[in-house]
Amino acid sequence: MGHPAGVKFDRVKLERRRLQAGRLLQRGLSEAEVARRLGVHRQSVNRWAQQWAEGGYAALKRAPRTGRPPKLSAADRQRLLQGLKRGPEALGYRTGLWTAWRVADLIEHECGVKYSTVHTWRLLRALGWTPQRPMGRALERNEPAIRKWKRQRWPELKKTLKDVVKPSSSSTKVD
């Protein structure tokens, strides 16, 4: 069919447009006029008119979702989010870095479903998680002392240019 690759369509809006076309056709408007009003191709309106003639408004309703049903239910996704927020240390890992392998292990542990690492990242993106790394900071870090050093000592150590006018490097400019 004629949908551009990579473009997601809102099935509810498409159904609304088909039903609106059915109402306009029922009022006696021509297929060409319905196509102009809705901003669609006349062949689409012709197809919808045939569907409407055969099955009424029910024929113009959207089809059920296609494809394989998801392995994780809404409750599973919530358990996964809670597990992600607890951190990988809760599963026995030594560092606080989530990797695709670790998330797949969490999914299997929490939900009993095996996922590949590729699909794990797709699932994380769908849940609003992005790849990030934890900040590596020493536990002994003294923030007030660092701020004081940056404010007082760093300006003394920092090299600054002297107020010297340098000649122009332009060949057309006269010094």
C-alpha positions in Angstrom: 0.0 0.0 0.0 1.1 3.6 -0.2 2.5 4.5 3.2 6.0 6.0 3.3 8.6 3.9 5.0 9.3 4.8 8.6 6.1 6.9 9.0 3.9 6.0 11.9 0.2 6.5 11.4 -2.4 7.1 14.0 -5.0 4.4 13.4 -7.7 6.3 15.2 -7.3 9.4 13.0 -7.3 7.2 9.9 -10.5 5.5 11.0 -12.1 8.9 11.8 -11.3 10.0 8.2 -12.8 6.9 6.7 -16.0 7.3 8.7 -16.2 10.9 7.8 -15.9 9.9 4.1 -18.7 7.4 4.7 -21.0 10.2 6.1 -20.2 12.5 3.2 -20.9 9.8 0.7 -24.2 9.0 2.4 -25.2 12.7 2.1 -24.8 12.2 -1.7 -21.5 14.0 -2.4 -19.4 12.6 -5.3 -16.2 10.6 -4.6 -14.2 13.4 -6.2 -15.7 16.0 -3.9 -15.1 13.8 -0.8 -11.5 13.3 -1.8 -11.0 17.1 -2.2 -12.6 17.8 1.2 -10.6 15.2 3.0 -7.3 15.7 1.1 -7.0 12.1 0.0 -6.7 10.3 -3.4 -10.0 9.6 -5.2 -9.0 5.9 -5.5 -9.0 5.7 -1.7 -12.5 7.2 -1.5 -13.6 4.7 -4.2 -12.3 1.8 -2.1 -14.0 3.2 1.0 -17.2 3.6 -0.9 -17.1 -0.1 -2.0 -16.4 -1.2 1.6 -19.2 1.0 2.9 -21.6 -0.4 0.3 -20.7 -4.0 1.3 -20.6 -3.7 5.1 -21.7 -0.2 6.2 -19.8 1.7 8.8 -18.5 -1.5 10.4 -16.5 -2.1 7.2 -14.7 1.3 7.7 -13.7 0.6 11.2 -10.0 0.0 11.9 -8.6 -3.5 11.8 -7.2 -5.0 15.0 -3.5 -4.6 15.6 -1.4 -6.9 13.5 1.8 -8.7 14.4 2.9 -10.9 17.2 1.4 -10.0 20.5 3.9 -8.5 23.0 5.5 -11.0 25.4 5.4 -8.6 28.3 2.2 -7.4 29.8 1.7 -4.0 31.3 2.3 -5.4 34.8 5.5 -7.0 33.5 6.7 -3.7 32.2 6.0 -2.1 35.5 8.0 -4.8 37.3 10.8 -4.2 34.8 10.8 -0.4 35.5 10.9 -1.0 39.2 13.8 -3.5 38.7 15.7 -0.9 36.6 15.2 1.7 39.3 16.6 -0.6 41.9 19.8 -0.9 39.9 22.0 -3.8 38.7 23.5 -4.2 42.2 20.1 -5.7 43.4 20.7 -8.6 40.9 24.2 -9.2 42.4 26.3 -7.2 39.9 29.2 -5.2 41.3 28.7 -2.0 39.3 25.8 0.3 38.8 26.0 0.1 35.0 23.1 -1.4 33.1 24.2 -3.3 30.0 22.0 -5.0 27.4 23.0 -8.4 28.9 22.1 -7.3 32.4 18.7 -5.9 31.4 17.9 -9.1 29.5 18.9 -11.0 32.7 16.5 -8.7 34.7 13.7 -9.4 32.2 14.2 -13.1 32.5 14.5 -13.0 36.3 11.4 -10.7 36.8 9.1 -11.9 34.0 10.4 -15.3 32.9 10.8 -14.1 29.3 14.0 -14.3 27.3 14.9 -11.4 25.1 17.9 -10.8 22.8 20.1 -7.8 23.6 18.9 -6.0 20.5 15.3 -6.3 21.4 16.2 -5.3 25.0 17.4 -1.9 23.8 14.2 -1.5 21.7 12.2 -2.2 24.8 14.2 0.2 26.9 13.7 3.0 24.4 10.0 2.3 24.4 10.0 2.7 28.2 11.9 6.0 27.9 15.3 4.8 29.0 18.4 6.1 27.2 22.0 4.7 27.3 23.9 6.5 30.0 26.9 5.8 32.2 27.2 6.6 35.9 29.5 9.4 36.9 32.8 8.0 38.2 33.5 10.0 41.4 35.5 9.1 44.4 33.6 8.5 47.6 36.1 10.6 49.5 35.4 13.6 47.3 35.1 16.9 49.2 32.8 19.3 47.2 33.3 22.4 49.4 37.1 22.1 49.3 36.9 21.7 45.5 34.7 24.8 45.1 37.1 26.8 47.3 40.2 25.7 45.3 38.5 26.6 42.1 37.5 30.0 43.4 40.8 31.0 45.1 43.8 28.9 44.0 42.9 28.2 40.3 42.8 31.8 39.2 46.4 32.2 40.6 47.7 29.2 38.7 45.8 29.9 35.4 47.9 31.4 32.7 46.4 34.5 31.1 47.4 36.4 28.0 49.0 39.8 28.5 47.3 42.8 27.0 49.5 42.9 23.9 48.2 44.0 20.6 49.3 41.5 18.0 49.8 42.5 14.4 47.2 41.5 11.9 47.7 38.4 9.8 45.6 39.9 6.9 47.6 40.7 3.8 45.2 43.5 2.9 45.1 45.3 6.2 47.7 47.9 6.9 49.2 47.9 10.5 
